[in-house]
Amino acid sequence: MAKNLIPLNQLPIGSFGKVKRLTAEGISRRRMLDLGLIFNTTVESLRKSPAGDPIAYEIRGAVIALRSEEASKIYVEVI
């Protein structure tokens, strides 16, 4: 795996990343693809919940909350 790829859940709040790899399988993978998390999609990390999980992301104009477990299966390149 490339050095500059990080899991989405490690993207700092206020930062942007481009989706480069999706390691989820089955229904979880299908859900992520349906949400628009496809190759080269820009994602912004917006805010964490008070407990730290889930985290809100802006994806293609929509705000989506993903649990850390789900977001860890999406690898992004920080931009």
C-alpha positions in Angstrom: 0.0 0.0 0.0 1.3 3.5 -0.8 2.8 5.5 2.0 0.6 8.5 1.5 -2.7 6.6 2.0 -4.4 6.7 5.4 -7.7 5.2 6.7 -10.5 7.7 6.5 -11.0 7.6 10.3 -7.5 9.0 10.7 -8.2 12.0 8.4 -7.9 15.2 10.6 -11.0 17.2 11.2 -11.2 20.0 8.6 -9.0 18.1 6.1 -9.8 16.7 2.7 -8.9 13.4 1.1 -9.5 11.5 -2.1 -10.8 8.0 -2.0 -8.2 5.6 -3.4 -9.0 2.2 -2.0 -12.0 0.4 -0.4 -11.3 -2.8 1.5 -14.8 -3.4 2.8 -16.6 -6.5 1.5 -20.2 -7.6 1.0 -23.1 -5.4 2.0 -20.9 -2.9 3.8 -18.9 -2.4 0.5 -22.2 -2.0 -1.4 -23.4 0.6 1.1 -20.2 2.6 0.8 -20.4 2.6 -3.0 -24.0 3.7 -2.9 -23.1 6.6 -0.6 -20.7 7.8 -3.3 -17.4 6.6 -1.9 -15.9 5.6 -5.2 -12.4 6.1 -6.6 -11.2 9.8 -6.6 -14.2 11.1 -4.7 -13.3 14.1 -2.5 -14.2 13.7 1.2 -14.0 16.3 3.9 -13.8 15.3 7.6 -16.3 17.7 9.3 -16.6 16.9 13.0 -16.6 14.1 15.6 -19.5 13.3 17.9 -18.9 14.1 21.6 -17.9 10.5 22.3 -15.6 10.5 19.3 -17.5 8.0 17.2 -19.1 8.4 14.6 -17.4 11.1 12.5 -19.3 13.3 10.1 -18.0 13.6 6.5 -19.1 15.6 3.5 -19.3 13.4 0.5 -20.6 14.7 -2.8 -22.6 17.5 -1.1 -24.2 15.3 1.6 -23.2 15.0 5.2 -22.7 11.3 6.2 -21.8 9.9 9.6 -19.6 6.8 9.6 -18.5 4.7 12.5 -14.7 4.4 12.9 -15.0 0.7 12.1 -16.5 1.5 8.7 -14.3 4.4 7.9 -11.1 2.4 8.7 -11.9 0.3 5.5 -11.7 3.4 3.3 -8.3 4.6 2.3 -7.8 8.2 1.2 -4.9 10.3 0.0 -4.7 13.6 1.9 -5.1 16.7 -0.3 
